Amino acid sequence: MPGLLRGVARTAVIAGTATSVSNRVSRRQAGRWAEQDAAQQAQVQAQAPPPPPPAPAGSSMDDKLAQLKDLGALKEQGVLTDAEFEAQKARILAG
């Protein structure tokens, strides 16, 4: 009987150790994946500037001037390229 008990205890220790190591490896890998996802999200957000708000149809001249000022500020901040600025400016003035 003592030999059987010793074998069961040994198996329990080995199984517990294997489970512990497996869990640690899983947590470490999940942490690495989370870091990669966060880095990719930051990169995507840095590459895609938010579009300027659309101009309402039939807006007044004051609204258009305010939108153009906001658009100019976005261009100065480097959020919009020259081509994007010109396209949005033309859209606002046409509306």
Buried (B, 14 or more C-beta within 10 A) or exposed (E): EEEEEEEEEEEEEEEEEEEEEEEEEEEEEEEEEEEEEEEEEEEEEEEEBEEBEEBEEEEEEEBBEEBBEBBEEBBEEEBBEEEBBEEBBEBBEEB
